[in-house]
């Protein structure tokens, strides 16, 4: 379990489609002219890699949120809200409370 | 009639950028808003780089010459999403805490070096000019090809350039976001129309590829001259490194302006769907090999096949979509150049004067790119430097996003300079590289110089580690941790 976004486990999951795309020219069905369902196999393969990318990132996001990322996101949202409140206060010439200023 | 419709479309795009927006009066709100852009606004800004004039003119042209090797763009843009998922939330976090407005602020702050900030600003601004010209020239070419009129090319470039300057200066990043929404829908419509034209004019997609299989099967493999496996692997790797680590200065404002890292992650994990759209110009480019003269210039392929298969009103929609695909990146690039120059390259303390200078630089940058475009100056070679050159910033970005920065500014600066010069020597010296991307080759001397210089630095100054930890309480001098209100940030 890691709250680090770029943990080894998450990087490994994300690297699967990257490897799949880089090795494309060396795949046997790409190095010889091949049609799948009437389309060039390279186009179908790349379409699958796009889907694999989306799936991999969903898994990575899910594990991150489950392992503490959701709490970090909540804290970040709170900090942003405080910053915006202070910003609005300053814009209307009413100084932000010192506690809010420190929160920045 | 077609020319008039297209010019009206271009004016409409510009008006959209200004409509309903108050004029921005300070550099921070102009560049990054209030750092609170919600999910969908960020989405369309982040998607900007996926659909540009390159998607329109370039990809179909590459597919016309290289067949399915044109998929390399789909590969690097998809990998870009994966790398950015991990990188840009961190860049946004540092930006919000430390008040960055530009990429150069990030370098200056993380390595505690104004000189490095200025080097990055100079490299970024210079290398973006050809990229800006590419967008404006591409727009002119789209209009010329659609209308068949040389004069329409010049008029459309001039009108679009003026509108880009006006809406960028007036509304900043929020105006850009509004036009970006229109651009994505216009591009979608244009590409679907192109696909429909290909199907109606040439035949069903399976029939087209079956004919290509019979007549020129090499278009279905990554093996055509200049588009072999070496080209694929090195281009995909170097562009993924450069774009993934966000080394393009004009792509920083959308990241810094986002409401949170979660917003950026939420978007990036879906943004790869855009790459499905790029399969359309690639298919059109391969289909064009069946109907167009083999000597057709690569940039003419997409609109050539559209004219071959579609009626005039639909050509106008395609041309307006193409114009939008040029104007949004052009606006973002102009913003990137001007903020680097006014904020980092020139040390102007007075905020009002700095903002005025920023406006002048927007106009100058777009004017310069327009002049190069109208004169048909060939600064294309410089464009080759854009990707390779900016990728030389990647090692420094990778070092700087860490929790602590342990490498000195001088070694990083030397590495960037040596890497960039190597790209220039390879490009202008026409040195054969065997198909290996010059940007990737140049990363080697960049890293060697960085490592040797860092070793020397540590031996000479063992007692002074260049360690830079996160410091959320101290904004960059002259900037604010809270956007636009320097006193709050400084006092905090």
Interface residues (C-beta under 8 A of the other chain):
Chain A: X5 X6 X11 X14 X17 X18 X21 X22 X24 X25 X26 X30 X31 X32 X33 X34 X35 X37 X38 X39 X40 X41 X42 X43 X46 X47 X49 X50 X53 X54 X56 X57 X58 X60 X61 X73 X76 X77 X80 X83 X84 X86 X87 X90 X91 X96 X101 X102 X103 X104
Chain B: X34 X35 X36 X68 X71 X74 X75 X78 X79 X81 X82 X85 X86 X89 X90 X93 X96 X204 X205 X206 X207 X209 X210 X213 X217 X218 X220 X221 X222 X223 X228 X229 X232 X233 X236 X237 X240 X259 X260 X261 X262 X265 X266 X268 X269 X270 X272 X273 X275 X276 X279 X282 X283 X286 X472 X473 X481 X482 X483 X484 X485 X487 X488 X489 X491 X492
